[in-house]
Structure formats: structure tokens, C-alpha cells
């Protein structure tokens, strides 16, 4: 899934983020519509939240997760 998200993010154009996204929310129990760009921002923000959780759990288990700050982390290369 990460590869698919990365591929999409590398190829999306600004006009591809225009317009609304509508979905049924099980939490809100109703249909919601939000700007597509806002939903994409939430996707990446939510991933950050979970990476923080995993890092905390690893550290609590005595495992050093290594560098997690993006400017210093090893990045995927083409």
C-alpha cells in the first residue's frame, strides 16, 4: 500500500486535488463531504500519528527504532 500511495503522490497534479470527496462515515453515521485536498492532508497526518505510536512502543520494548526525523532518515531511492 505504501508503494501505491507513493506512486500516486509522485504523480498527482494540483488539479487532481480539486473538488470534493464524499463518503459514508461509520463513526458519524452519515454521508460526509470534504475538500479532497483536506482528506489527503489527513491521510498523511494520520500516518504520522501511527508512526509515533509505533516508535513509542518500540522504545518501551527496549528497541531503538533509529532515526525518525525526515531530514536525517534514510529515504527510498529510485
C-alpha positions as CSV (number, residue, x, y, z in Angstrom):
1,X,0.0,0.0,0.0
2,X,2.9,2.4,0.8
3,X,4.2,1.9,-2.8
4,X,0.8,2.7,-4.2
5,X,0.5,5.8,-2.1
6,X,4.0,6.9,-3.0
7,X,3.3,6.4,-6.7
8,X,0.1,8.3,-6.5
9,X,1.7,11.2,-4.5
10,X,4.6,11.5,-7.0
11,X,2.2,11.8,-9.9
12,X,-0.8,13.7,-8.6
13,X,-1.3,17.2,-10.1
14,X,-2.7,20.1,-8.2
15,X,-6.0,19.9,-10.3
16,X,-6.2,16.3,-9.1
17,X,-6.8,17.5,-5.6
18,X,-9.6,19.9,-6.5
19,X,-13.1,19.1,-5.8
20,X,-15.0,17.3,-3.1
21,X,-14.7,13.8,-1.7
22,X,-17.9,12.2,-0.4
23,X,-18.1,9.0,1.7
24,X,-20.2,7.4,4.3
25,X,-18.7,7.7,7.8
26,X,-19.4,4.8,10.1
27,X,-18.3,6.9,13.0
28,X,-20.6,9.9,12.2
29,X,-23.3,7.5,10.8
30,X,-23.9,9.8,7.8
31,X,-22.5,10.8,4.5
32,X,-19.8,13.4,4.7
33,X,-18.3,15.7,2.0
34,X,-15.0,17.5,2.4
35,X,-12.4,19.0,0.0
36,X,-10.3,16.2,-1.5
37,X,-7.1,18.1,-0.7
38,X,-8.1,18.2,3.0
39,X,-8.6,14.4,3.0
40,X,-5.2,13.8,1.5
41,X,-3.6,16.0,4.2
42,X,-5.4,13.9,6.8
43,X,-4.2,10.7,5.3
44,X,-0.5,11.8,5.8
45,X,-1.2,13.4,9.1
46,X,-2.8,10.1,10.4
47,X,0.2,8.1,9.2
48,X,2.4,10.4,11.3
49,X,0.3,9.7,14.3
50,X,0.7,5.9,13.9
51,X,4.4,6.2,13.3
52,X,4.7,8.0,16.6
53,X,2.8,5.2,18.3
54,X,5.0,2.5,16.8
55,X,8.1,4.4,17.8
56,X,6.9,4.7,21.4
57,X,6.1,1.0,21.6
58,X,9.5,0.0,20.2
59,X,11.3,2.3,22.7
60,X,9.2,0.9,25.5
61,X,10.3,-2.6,24.4
62,X,13.9,-1.6,24.5
63,X,14.3,-1.4,20.8
64,X,16.0,1.6,19.2
65,X,13.9,2.5,16.1
66,X,16.7,4.5,14.7
67,X,16.4,8.0,13.1
68,X,12.8,9.0,12.5
69,X,13.2,12.7,11.7
70,X,12.7,13.1,8.0
71,X,15.6,15.3,7.2
72,X,18.0,12.7,8.5
73,X,16.1,9.4,7.9
74,X,17.2,7.2,5.1
75,X,14.8,7.8,2.2
76,X,13.7,5.5,-0.5
77,X,15.7,6.0,-3.7
78,X,14.5,5.5,-7.3
